[in-house]
């Protein structure tokens, strides 16, 4: 029987270590310490508990097979989250690499080691005058022996203005396209590659279309003479949904991008396109006219201990042949 895996990505909104953590360097403590005033172990534990309560419901209460996350400070907070998921009975492990972001936030993966092994991890630097998150590439191997490359993204934010900061995201998009091509050169042209993340731009923005080389045309991806990505989030745009809300406007900033080797009929690993979703359990959604995510807050923002994150997670199913 073919195997199916649920892949999820979630911006966890300020999942930071405690106020004066011994795991934080002096330079970073000076940079963000004031914003962490009052961020105690109790608040961190409550934040982790809130996130875990949602993750445990995913995939019909089984939890995802691979969970990509961003806006986490370090390995410690990711390990706390894995511990909070213990009741699922999965053998979860963490793939993480400390990055040089000026706020100290990283990208990482939690994955089920009964289904995948992480053969290699690469942290690709996005060149910028002020440090930003790397692209995190993990080469997974399934139990059937298939290579499956996943790239986690958290592109530079729109702070300072969408247009003023657009160049930084263009650089990140170019970096993703470059390493997509290198993966195919090193591991073979049939290597399946899935990019996921918070791109801080929408599917139609130039950073995704012109630089990361993603498109809504599956035919163009499959037949292109250069490596392209198929952006799976266009149907979500058509539904008027958002993964993040700014001034009550829905924005699809969190996305899945699949290369042609996840699209072709004879592929050993395929994306099931009609399974893409914005995951919105009722307790995560604000009541009223605008169905925004309910944030937990922190980092200088008011804390709502009944909140979760200022982003909704996204999910999709991957199919593997026998």
C-alpha positions, 0 to 999 in steps of 0.5 A: 500500500502507498504511504501518505504523510502530512506535512505542516508548516507553522510560524510559532510567533515568538517562541523564545527562551526565558528572559535571562536564559543561560543558553543565550549569548551576551550580544543577543541578550543585549539586543532583545533583553528588554523585549523579554521582560517578564517572559518567565518559564511559566509563560514559556511553558504555557505557550508551548502547551497551547501550541502542542494542543493544536499540533496534537489535533493535526492529521486526525489526532495523529500529529504531522509526520513532518512539522516545519517551524519558524520564529523559534529561538533555539533548540531548547524551545523546540525540544520543549515542544517535542516533549509536549507532544509525547502523548502522540506516541511518535518518535519525534526528533529535531533538525535545527541549526542556530542562525545569525538572525539579529533577533535570534530566531531560527527555522527548524523541523520536527519529524517522525524518525520511524518514517524518516531519517535526516541524512544531511542538514544545510543552512544556506546564508541569505546575504544581507547587511543586517543578519536574517534567517538562513534557508534550512535544507534537510535531506530526508530518506524515507523508510522505502529508501527515497530521498526527499529534500525539504527546505524551510524558509523564513524570509525578511519581514516587511518591517520598514515598508513592503516596498522598502524591504522587497529587495531583501526578499528578492535576495532570499528568493534568488537564494532558494532558486540557486540551491534548488538548482544545486540540489538537482545537480548534486543529487540528480534531476529526479530529486523531489524538493518541497520548499515551505515557510513564511515568505513574508510575501504573497504568491504573486509577489516578485520575490516568489515569481521572478526570483524563487521561480514559482508559478501557478502553472503546473505545465510550466513547471513540468516542462520548463528548461530551468528548475521551477516551483509550483506554488500550491497556495493559489487556490487558498488565495481564491478562497479569500483565506489568509495565513496572516492578517494585517489590518484585517486583510488576509495575507497568504504569507505561508506557502508550499512550493513543489518542484516538478518531481513532486508533480509528475504522475510517475513520481515515487513521491507526489504532492496531493494538491487538493489536500493543501489547507490553512489549518484553523481549529475553532479555538484558534480563530478570533470571533467577529467579522474577521477570522484572524488567528489568535496570537499569544503575544510576547516580545513586548506585545501583550500576552494572551495565555489563551492564544496560540500564534499570529499565523495559522499553520498550513498543511498538505499530504505527500504520497509515496509509492510502495 
